[in-house]
Amino acid sequence: MAKSTDAADYQHTRRPIAGMPKDLPAGSYIPPHTHRRAQLAWAADGVMTVTAADATWVVPPQRALWIPAGTIHAIRMSGAVAMRTLYIEPDAARGLPKDCKVVLMTGLLRELVLEAVRAPLDEDKHGRMSHVEALILDEISTLDAEPLSLPMPRDKRLRIICETLLRDPGREETLEQWSDNAGASSRTLARLFAGETGMRFVDWRQQARLAAALFQLAEGAGVASVAHALGYGSVSAFTAMFRRALGKTPRDYFAPGDRTNVGETTRAIAHRSSARQ
């Protein structure tokens, strides 16, 4: 019997951690909503864009987003997305962050999430899955990743600049050039930008380009066409930026990932079990 793809079915199950599988076509959009439980949102394939906590988070397969219970969020899919979500009971999540955070999806955590997704919704609270769940909570609490987020400024002048760059991230204007139309000096814009986003303008613009690259690559665009669209003079320059930010070339990043074998997961569960006896 296929497992439910309705998030409502996962909010009151007996299991403290319930895993939901849901495959969504490219371009799908889940409008703003909240859950009673906390959520670990992960796409095994494809790229998600999650808007939550006054920021936009880009979530490729190598990352997941921790979303505390009650947080309003919306999700847009780039490419076909194999979404594998954990819903975590507030009592079980008590020691986890109160704000959204990006979690690094190691091979072990991937296998643990997939194991929770395979488990029946109303399986007994004790036994093997309790050890899987304990490991999941440990991994979420310790595996921080560099966030691919785009905090939006409140200042109207800066917001116009950012929204323009989101529509066309290949634009090359400096803050000095933007200041001509913004009605403020570049120094004022830079100070406001850092104060409202926590980032320098040039870093925010590169993050916007990286986000756009992830969207386009997930939807099947070629590396050369993406590099050109984002204003890079060569594929090698674009690839160097991508590698600096994410540690891999675009082709390697979207290659089928190595999967930690089940033996590693089983050994970790066994270790957890023996430690508690």
C-alpha positions, 0 to 999 in steps of 0.5 A: 500500500502506497504511503500517504502524501498528505502532510496532515496525516503526519502531524498526529501519528504515534511516531515522534518522527514520520517520513513522507515521500512525495514526488512533484513535477517541475514548476510545482508550488506549495503555497504558504502554510504551517505544520504542527510539527517541525519539518526537515525538508529535503529533495533527493532529486531536484532543487527546492526554493523555500521561502521562510523566516523573511528569507529565501533558501535554495535547497539542492539535494546535498542540503536540507532545511530545518523548519521549526514547528509553526513557521510559515513557509512556501516551496517552489520546485525546480526540475522534478523533485523527489521530496522526502520530508520528516515531520518531527513532534515538538517534544522530540525537537525540543533541543533543536534550533528555534530558527530555520537552518540548513543541514548538510545531507551526509550519506548517513543522514540520507539513509536515515531519512530514507529509512524513516520514509520507508517505515509505516506511519503507525509503527510501534514507538519502540524497537529499531526505529527508535534508534534511527530516530535518535540518530536523525536528531543527533545529525540534525543538531550537529550538521550545519551547512553554509546556507544558500539563502537570499535575505531580502532587505526592507528598504524600498530602494534596496528591495527594487535592486534585489528584485531586479537582480532576481529577475535578471541575475546576470546584470553587472551594475555596481552599487555606484551605478545603482545609486544613480537611480536609487537617490542615495550614495553608494556608501549609504546603500552599502551600509544599509545593505549590510545592516539589513541582509548581513551580507555585502552587495557583491556577495548577495549578487553572487548568491543570487547567481548561484541560486539561479544556476541551481534552478536552471541546471536542475531543469536541464539547462547546459552549463555553457548556456547557464554561464552565458545567461548569468554574465560569465565570460567563460564556462571556466569562470562560472565553473570556478565560482560554482566550485568555490561555493559548493565544492564541486563542478556543476556536472559533479554536483548534479551527478547521481550521489554516492549512497552510504551503504546500508551497512554503515547505517546498520552499524550506527543503529547497532552502536546506538542500541548497545550504548543504551543497553 
